Amino acid sequence: MATEQYGEIVIAPRVLEKIIAIATAKVDGVHSLENKSVSDSLSKRALGRGVYLRTQEDGQISVDIYLYLEYGVAVPKVAVAIQKAVKTAVYNMADVTLDDVNIHVVGIVTEKAAKPNLKDLFNEDFLND
């Protein structure tokens, strides 16, 4: 993108996790994200809430997303939409290319369960619907 460089730009992994989590939550059919272990739920370490970023030795970056979908959606269709949305958001916002976006559907939520608000999920004032 930018051809001139004035210094080094470093993006913290938790920033990428936050971008991924927000992009995922905005896809139609996604109910909520889920931490994959109880220890992540109790600690502040998993700020992405269900998003786990890994960098391989060869420089490849992959992400695992654990989530609940709404009842009645086509799971493969929603999963592909999440993959596209996440890859696009991370590339556009951070100029980082994700090699793998792995979707782990933890469960399906019935129509009666209220969908969490984005602001409640991430405790951020800058989020817009």
N, C-alpha and C positions, 0 to 999 in steps of 0.2 A: 504494500500500500504506500506508505510514506517512504520516500527515497533518501531524505536527509535524516541523519541521526545526530543528536546532541548529547547523548549519553545512553546509559543502559536502562531498559524498562524491565522491571520484574513484577510479575503478577502472582500473587499468593494463590496456592491451590484452593484455599477456602473461598476466594473470590470466584474462581471458576465453578466451584461447587454451588455457590449461591446463584450464579447465572443459570446453571443447568437446572437447579431446583425450580426456579421461577419459570423458566421456559417449559419445563415439564408440567407444572401445575396449571399453566394456561391452556394446555391442550384439552379440547373437548373430550369428555369421557374419563378423564383422570379425576379420581375422588381425592386422594391424599397420598403423601409419601410415607414410608415406613422405615424406621431404623432397623437394621438387620440383627442387632443384638441388644440385650438389656443394658449392657455396660455403655453402649453408645447413647442410649436414651437417658442415662443418669449423668453422663459427663457432657461438658461443653465441647468436646473434641469433634463430634459429628454435627457441625453447624449446618451442613447441607441437608440434614434430615432425610436420610434415605439415599443420599448420593455419595458414592465412593469413587474417588479418582485415583488411578494408578499410572505411574510412569515406568515403562520398561527400561532396561539397560540400553536398548538400541534407540531410545528416544520416543518410542511410540507411546501415545497417551490413550488410555481406555477408561471408560466410566461404567459403573454398575449402578442402576437405578432400581430401587425397591419401592413398589407402589401398590395402591389399591385402585381398581377401576370401578366405574359405576355399572350397575346391573343393566344388561341389555345392549351393551356396546359390542362391536366386533373387535375382539382382542387383537388380532393381527393388524387390523387397520389402525387402531389407536397406537399400537406399539411402533409401527412405521412412522406415523405422524409425530410421535415423541422423538424418535431418532432424528428425523429431518429437522424438527424445531430446535432440538438441542445442538446439533452440529452447526446449523445456521446461526443461532444466537451466539455460541462461543466464538465462531469465526468472525462474525460481524463486530462483536464487542471487544474481543481480546486478540484477534488475529492469530488464534490458535486452532489448529486442525486436530480434531479428535479422530483417532483411528477406529475405535470400536465404541459403540453405545449399546450396552447390554441392558435389556429390560427384564426385570424379574417381577412378575405379577404375583403378589403375595396373597391377594384375595379379591373378591367381588363384593361391593357394598350395595345393600338393598336401597330402594328408593326412599325408605323411611329415614335413613341416616342423613343428618345434615352435613353438607359439604363445608369443610373449614374455609374460612376467609383467608386470602393470601396474606393480609396484614397480620392475622393471628399466627399464621405459620412461621413467618420470618421476623416479626417484630420490627418492621421497617416502616418509616413514615413516607418514603419516596415511591412506594408501589402504587401503580395506577391500574385500574381494571381495564 
